[in-house]
Structure formats: structure tokens, C-alpha cells
Amino acid sequence: MDRNSKIVLTNEYQEDLKKNKDVTQGDLDKQYIIEDGNKFRVPYRIVRMVTFRNVNREGEFRDQPHAARLQYRLMEKDSILKARVNFTKNTITIMYNPKTADNLKDKISLDEIIDFLKTQNVNVSKDAAEDKDFDYVKDFYSYAFNPPSIREHPPYGYTMEEWKKLKSTYQKKLAEGRAKSWDKFKEFQKNYETLHPEIKWDEEEQSKL
């Protein structure tokens, strides 16, 4: 097989534009967010999260391997962002891009998800499903790309209140320590070049290469 035939010549965003030829500039502007004065493109805004509980353990959901295969088949769909099939708790949780979403990505309805599960011998009820909005930017994108503000915790032996009082002093000493370490390294580097002139970078000689 010619491996070159598999090379993708367009990026994902360009592929989205091809599939949405009638997209307007206003639609394109909605694909971006502003954070700290910087502009970022995000593929989704508000999507949906559905949870099916008390799933009947028949068909494809009868044991762990089958549940794992079902999760994989769900994730193969471009319109499904995330799927978790929990065999122990008898639940299926799916984050999906709904038909009403304001983005350029592939979309799917709740009915289509249920119909797909039926093809996998998993019968779920729409009435018993917990289907709600999910803020992709706030609850998924920002959490992934700004972890320090979310996962911050005090050092061992300190309470959060104690740490808040000590944090600024600690950060100041840490910055001073790094500055001293850098100055020490620069001094070592200078002395080393003096003792070993043969390794010194000669810009004039290098320009002739």
C-alpha cells in the first residue's frame, strides 16, 4: 500500500469549512474565545451530557469486555466527544454534539444515540435518561488548559488558610533563589570560558561555515 495516499493535506478546521460551505463570518467568529487578551479557537461551546442509568445487562452490556467494546464504538463517532460505559454501576455517560449546537462539527441527536445503542443490543429509555447542557469551554477546555488554578492545594503540613498567608513570601524567596542560581551559573560559565578559550564561540569563524 502507498502510505503517501493516507497523508492529510488539510487540517481539521479546513475540513469543517468544506462541510459547511454556507457558513457566515458571524458563525466563524463564534468559534473563538478571548482569554487574557489572547484569541483561541475552540470547536464547541455548549454541548450535551446524557447519562443512562440502570442499563439492562443483556446483549453487549453483559460483561466488562463487552462494555469496553461498546465504549470504543461510541467514541468512534465524530459527533461524540466523550463516552464512559461503567459496567459496575450500570451506567452509560455520553458527551455529544447535539443538532442544535452552534458549531461546525458533526452533530447527533439523543434519539440517534439511543438507536445506535439498540444496534449494539443495549436498550435504554429516553424518559429515564438525564440529558443536560454541558459548557465545553468552562467545564472541559478551561479545566484541561488551566489546571493550576483548579488543582492548587497547600503543601503537606499546612492548612489552606496558613498557605494563603505564606504563599507570597514563599514565591518571593523562590524567585530570589532562582535569580541567585542563574547568576552563579553565569559566573561559572564565564570562568570556564576563560580557562578553556578553545571552546569559545567565534562568530566570525562560524559565519564562514
C-alpha positions as CSV (number, residue, x, y, z in Angstrom):
1,M,0.0,0.0,0.0
2,D,1.2,3.5,-0.8
3,R,1.5,5.2,2.6
4,N,1.6,8.6,1.0
5,S,-2.1,8.2,-0.1
6,K,-3.0,8.4,3.6
7,I,-1.4,11.9,4.1
8,V,-4.0,14.5,5.1
9,L,-3.3,17.7,3.2
10,T,-5.9,19.9,5.1
11,N,-6.3,20.5,8.8
12,E,-9.4,19.7,10.8
13,Y,-10.7,23.3,10.7
14,Q,-10.4,23.4,6.9
15,E,-12.3,20.2,6.7
16,D,-15.1,21.7,8.8
17,L,-15.3,24.6,6.4
18,K,-15.6,22.3,3.4
19,K,-18.6,20.5,5.0
20,N,-20.2,23.9,5.9
21,K,-20.0,25.9,2.7
22,D,-22.8,28.3,3.7
23,V,-21.1,29.4,6.9
24,T,-21.0,33.1,7.5
25,Q,-18.4,35.3,9.1
26,G,-20.6,35.6,12.2
27,D,-20.6,31.8,12.5
28,L,-16.8,31.8,12.2
29,D,-16.4,34.4,15.0
30,K,-18.4,32.2,17.3
31,Q,-15.6,29.6,17.0
32,Y,-13.3,31.8,19.1
33,I,-12.9,32.9,22.7
34,I,-10.8,35.6,24.3
35,E,-8.8,34.7,27.4
36,D,-6.3,37.1,29.0
37,G,-6.3,39.2,25.8
38,N,-5.4,36.2,23.6
39,K,-7.7,34.7,20.9
40,F,-8.2,30.9,20.9
41,R,-10.3,28.8,18.6
42,V,-12.5,26.2,20.3
43,P,-14.5,23.6,18.4
44,Y,-17.5,23.6,20.8
45,R,-19.4,25.9,23.2
46,I,-22.5,24.4,24.7
47,V,-22.9,20.6,24.1
48,R,-25.0,18.0,25.9
49,M,-24.2,15.3,28.5
50,V,-26.6,12.3,28.8
51,T,-26.5,9.6,31.4
52,F,-28.4,6.4,31.2
53,R,-28.8,4.6,34.5
54,N,-29.8,1.0,35.4
55,V,-28.8,-0.3,32.0
56,N,-30.1,-3.8,31.4
57,R,-27.1,-6.2,31.4
58,E,-28.1,-8.1,28.3
59,G,-26.6,-8.2,24.8
60,E,-23.4,-6.2,24.5
61,F,-23.6,-5.0,28.1
62,R,-23.4,-8.4,29.8
63,D,-19.7,-8.2,31.0
64,Q,-16.7,-6.0,31.2
65,P,-15.1,-6.8,27.8
66,H,-18.4,-6.1,26.0
67,A,-18.9,-2.9,27.9
68,A,-15.4,-1.8,26.9
69,R,-16.1,-2.6,23.3
70,L,-19.3,-0.6,23.5
71,Q,-17.4,2.4,24.8
72,Y,-14.9,2.1,22.0
73,R,-17.7,2.0,19.3
74,L,-19.3,5.1,20.8
75,M,-16.0,7.0,20.7
76,E,-15.6,6.1,17.0
77,K,-18.4,8.6,16.2
78,D,-17.1,12.1,15.4
79,S,-20.3,13.6,17.0
80,I,-19.5,12.0,20.4
81,L,-16.8,13.9,22.3
82,K,-16.6,11.5,25.3
83,A,-18.1,8.3,26.4
84,R,-17.9,6.2,29.6
85,V,-19.5,2.8,29.9
86,N,-19.5,1.8,33.6
87,F,-20.3,-1.8,33.9
88,T,-20.1,-1.9,37.7
89,K,-22.6,1.0,38.2
90,N,-24.8,0.0,35.2
91,T,-24.4,3.5,33.6
92,I,-23.5,5.0,30.3
93,T,-22.4,8.6,30.2
94,I,-22.0,10.3,26.8
95,M,-20.9,13.9,26.0
96,Y,-22.2,14.6,22.5
97,N,-22.6,17.5,20.0
98,P,-26.4,18.0,19.6
99,K,-28.3,19.0,16.5
100,T,-29.0,22.4,18.0
101,A,-25.3,23.2,18.7
102,D,-23.8,26.4,17.2
103,N,-20.6,25.0,15.7
104,L,-19.2,23.4,12.5
105,K,-18.7,19.9,13.9
106,D,-20.6,16.7,13.2
107,K,-23.8,16.5,15.2
108,I,-26.1,13.8,16.6
109,S,-29.5,13.7,18.4
110,L,-30.4,11.8,21.5
111,D,-32.8,9.6,19.5
112,E,-29.9,8.7,17.2
113,I,-27.7,7.7,20.2
114,I,-30.5,5.5,21.5
115,D,-31.0,3.9,18.1
116,F,-27.2,3.3,17.8
117,L,-27.2,1.6,21.3
118,K,-30.1,-0.7,20.0
119,T,-27.8,-1.8,17.2
120,Q,-25.4,-2.9,19.9
121,N,-28.1,-4.8,21.7
122,V,-28.3,-2.2,24.5
123,N,-31.8,-1.0,25.2
124,V,-32.2,2.3,27.1
125,S,-35.1,4.5,27.8
126,K,-35.2,8.2,26.8
127,D,-37.6,9.0,29.6
128,A,-35.2,7.7,32.2
129,A,-32.2,9.5,30.7
130,E,-30.6,12.5,32.4
131,D,-29.8,14.8,29.5
132,K,-28.5,18.3,30.3
133,D,-26.4,21.2,28.8
134,F,-22.6,20.9,29.2
135,D,-20.4,24.0,29.0
136,Y,-17.4,22.7,26.9
137,V,-15.3,25.9,27.4
138,K,-15.8,26.3,31.2
139,D,-16.0,22.6,32.3
140,F,-13.8,20.9,29.8
141,Y,-11.5,23.2,27.9
142,S,-10.5,25.6,30.7
143,Y,-10.1,22.7,33.2
144,A,-7.7,21.0,30.8
145,F,-5.6,24.0,30.0
146,N,-5.6,25.9,33.3
147,P,-5.0,23.2,35.9
148,P,-3.0,25.1,38.5
149,S,-5.9,27.4,39.5
150,I,-8.2,24.3,39.9
151,R,-5.9,21.8,41.5
152,E,-4.0,24.1,43.8
153,H,-3.6,22.7,47.3
154,P,-1.4,23.6,50.3
155,P,1.9,21.9,51.0
156,Y,2.0,19.0,53.4
157,G,1.6,20.2,57.0
158,Y,-0.2,23.4,56.2
159,T,-3.9,24.3,56.1
160,M,-5.2,26.4,53.2
161,E,-5.5,29.4,55.4
162,E,-1.9,29.2,56.5
163,W,-0.7,28.6,53.0
164,K,-2.5,31.7,51.7
165,K,-0.6,33.8,54.2
166,L,2.8,32.2,53.4
167,K,2.4,31.8,49.7
168,S,3.6,35.3,48.6
169,T,6.7,35.1,50.9
170,Y,7.5,31.6,49.6
171,Q,7.1,32.7,46.0
172,K,9.4,35.7,46.6
173,K,12.1,33.6,48.2
174,L,11.8,31.1,45.3
175,A,12.2,33.8,42.7
176,E,15.3,35.2,44.6
177,G,16.8,31.7,44.8
178,R,16.4,31.2,41.1
179,A,18.0,34.5,40.3
180,K,21.0,33.7,42.5
181,S,21.3,30.3,40.9
182,W,21.3,31.9,37.4
183,D,23.9,34.4,38.4
184,K,26.1,31.7,39.9
185,F,25.8,29.7,36.7
186,K,26.7,32.7,34.5
187,E,29.8,33.3,36.7
188,F,30.8,29.6,36.3
189,Q,30.2,29.8,32.6
190,K,32.4,32.9,32.3
191,N,35.3,31.4,34.4
192,Y,35.0,28.2,32.4
193,E,35.4,30.0,29.1
194,T,38.4,31.8,30.5
195,L,40.1,28.5,31.4
196,H,39.1,26.9,28.1
197,P,39.4,29.5,25.3
198,E,39.3,26.8,22.6
199,I,35.5,26.3,23.2
200,K,34.6,29.9,23.0
201,W,32.1,30.7,20.2
202,D,33.8,32.7,17.4
203,E,31.0,34.4,15.4
204,E,33.4,35.5,12.6
205,E,34.6,31.9,12.1
206,Q,31.1,30.5,12.3
207,S,29.9,32.9,9.6
208,K,32.4,31.5,7.2
209,L,31.0,28.0,7.5
